[in-house]
Amino acid sequence: MEFLKYIESAIREQEFGSSPKSLYEPIRYIMALGGKRMRPLLTILSYSLYKNDPEKILKYAAAVEAFHNFTLMHDDIMDNAPLRRGKSTVHEKWNVNTAILSGDVMLVKVYDMFLDLDKDLLPTALGLFNKCAAEVCEGQQWDMEFETKIKVTEAQYIEMIRLKTAVLLGFSLELGALLARAPETERVALREFGILVGIGFQLKDDLLDVYADKKKFGKQVGGDILANKKTYLLIKAKEKARGTNKRELEYWLTAKKFNKQKKVKAVTAIYNSLAIAAHTEKKVAEYFSRGFEKLNTLPESPQKQNLIRFTQELINRQS
């Protein structure tokens, strides 16, 4: 997609800071790791529904990506994750304290990137951003609390991923519409589209964490299983497991010492016997379908089709 090279250029143009080098180098490192750039692309695609000069908002799209990477930097610390996009995480390459501080200053720089918005748009944009940022933190806290919670329902899990992952996609789309001065009803429709797609995206990510090709995934395959994360897959497995499956699943969830590869293989086998992947794929399709319904209120255009095609690529992704 042509927009992607412009986003990459806008990201490279952001200097963030220079001294001390050990504070700012981790920011440049994580921002240079690449990724799908899904959130800034959604901002550009949303803006392009209304205006044909997306170069004017590249800086703000880059700010969305910077915020996303700030959350990843801190999430990786909390999850003790060794890899991010196939490379060492910041806290592994440097140390935990540096990763915390670099993440903190990264968030400050996001606000700097928004400050030159038109004065009539700035309060609304920052209000939407602040709400989104707080909800992302709420979602992360719920995610951590779920690790020690004995029972997590499907509804609780969906609400957690709505907060942790989906609201940022909703904000990305609403920001693009706001910057294009779109009608509020259409801004809201785009936000709701993003939230529903975001839930589907996270459910797909849960699925890929277990079933992805390790060479394509860029993260530790089976990481959620090793951490006993209450993903949609585990919640459904605990609901459906009976007899031997139930006993074996409980064994692996309570085992203190285990061979990592053996645990991933055993839990995956339980998922397979319970058709958990098919259940998850059905739920993913449901949220994407509901998301597309929200776009029906927007006028038809080639730009709208671009947004739909991009979203459909998320459905079919394998990494």
Residue pairs with C-beta under 8 A, 6 or more apart in sequence:
1 41
1 310
3 41
3 44
3 45
3 48
3 54
4 37
4 41
6 44
6 54
6 55
6 58
7 37
7 40
7 41
7 44
7 58
7 61
7 62
7 65
8 37
9 58
10 58
10 59
10 61
10 62
11 31
11 62
11 65
11 66
13 62
14 31
14 59
14 62
14 66
14 109
14 113
16 24
16 27
16 28
16 105
16 106
16 109
17 23
17 24
17 27
17 105
17 109
18 24
22 94
22 98
23 98
23 101
23 102
23 105
24 102
24 105
26 73
26 90
26 93
26 94
26 98
26 99
26 102
27 69
27 102
27 105
27 106
27 109
29 90
29 93
30 69
30 72
30 73
30 84
30 90
31 65
31 66
31 69
33 84
33 85
33 87
34 85
35 85
37 65
38 169
38 201
38 314
39 64
39 65
39 68
39 168
39 169
39 172
40 61
40 62
40 64
40 65
40 172
41 61
41 310
42 169
42 172
42 173
42 176
42 194
42 307
42 310
43 57
43 60
43 61
43 64
43 172
43 173
43 175
43 176
43 179
44 54
44 57
44 58
44 61
44 176
45 173
45 176
45 303
45 306
45 307
45 310
46 172
46 173
46 174
46 175
46 176
46 177
46 180
46 190
46 307
47 54
47 57
47 176
47 177
47 179
47 180
48 54
48 176
48 303
48 306
49 176
49 177
49 180
49 182
49 298
49 301
49 303
49 304
49 307
50 177
50 180
50 181
50 182
51 180
57 176
57 179
59 113
59 116
60 113
60 114
60 117
60 125
60 175
60 179
61 176
62 113
63 110
63 113
63 114
64 168
64 171
64 172
64 175
66 106
66 109
66 110
66 113
67 107
67 110
67 129
67 133
67 168
68 168
69 106
70 103
70 106
70 107
70 110
71 136
71 140
71 168
72 84
73 89
73 90
73 91
73 99
73 102
73 103
73 106
74 99
74 100
74 103
74 140
75 81
75 140
76 84
76 89
76 90
76 91
76 99
77 89
77 91
77 96
77 99
77 100
78 140
78 144
79 223
79 227
81 89
81 219
81 220
81 223
82 88
82 89
82 92
82 220
83 89
83 218
83 219
83 220
84 90
84 218
84 219
85 218
85 219
86 218
86 219
87 93
89 99
90 98
90 99
90 102
90 103
91 98
91 99
94 102
107 133
111 126
114 122
114 125
114 126
114 129
115 122
117 125
117 179
121 178
121 179
121 181
124 178
125 175
125 178
125 179
128 171
128 174
128 175
128 178
129 171
129 175
132 167
132 168
132 170
132 171
135 163
135 167
136 163
136 164
136 167
136 168
138 163
139 160
139 161
139 162
139 163
139 164
139 165
139 167
140 164
142 156
142 159
142 160
142 163
142 164
143 160
143 164
143 229
146 152
146 156
146 157
146 160
146 229
146 230
147 227
147 228
147 229
147 230
149 230
152 230
152 235
153 235
154 232
154 235
154 236
154 239
157 230
157 231
157 232
157 235
158 199
158 232
161 198
161 199
161 202
161 203
162 195
162 198
162 199
164 202
165 198
165 199
165 201
165 202
165 205
166 194
166 195
166 196
166 197
166 198
166 199
166 201
166 202
167 195
167 198
168 198
169 194
169 195
169 197
169 198
169 201
170 190
170 191
170 192
170 193
170 194
170 195
170 198
171 191
171 194
172 194
173 190
173 191
173 193
173 194
174 187
174 188
174 190
174 191
174 194
176 190
177 186
177 187
177 190
178 187
182 190
185 297
186 297
186 298
189 294
189 295
189 297
189 298
190 294
190 295
190 298
192 291
192 294
193 291
193 292
193 294
193 295
194 291
195 291
196 287
196 288
196 290
196 291
196 294
197 287
197 288
197 291
197 311
197 314
199 287
200 283
200 284
200 285
200 286
200 287
200 288
200 291
200 314
200 315
201 314
203 232
203 280
203 283
203 284
203 287
204 284
204 314
204 315
204 317
206 224
206 231
206 232
206 233
206 280
207 233
207 277
207 280
207 281
207 284
208 217
208 317
208 318
208 319
209 217
209 219
209 221
209 222
209 223
209 224
209 225
209 231
210 221
210 222
210 224
210 225
210 233
210 264
210 268
210 271
210 277
211 268
211 277
212 221
212 318
212 319
213 318
213 319
214 221
216 318
216 319
217 319
218 319
220 226
221 264
222 260
222 263
222 264
222 268
223 229
224 231
224 233
224 234
225 234
225 263
225 264
225 267
225 268
226 260
226 263
226 264
228 234
228 253
232 280
232 283
233 271
233 276
233 277
233 280
236 274
236 276
236 279
236 280
237 245
237 249
237 267
237 270
237 271
237 274
237 276
238 249
240 274
240 276
241 249
241 270
241 274
245 270
245 273
245 274
248 266
248 270
249 267
249 270
252 258
252 263
252 266
252 267
255 263
271 277
284 315
285 315
288 311
288 314
288 315
291 311
292 308
292 311
295 304
295 307
295 308
298 304
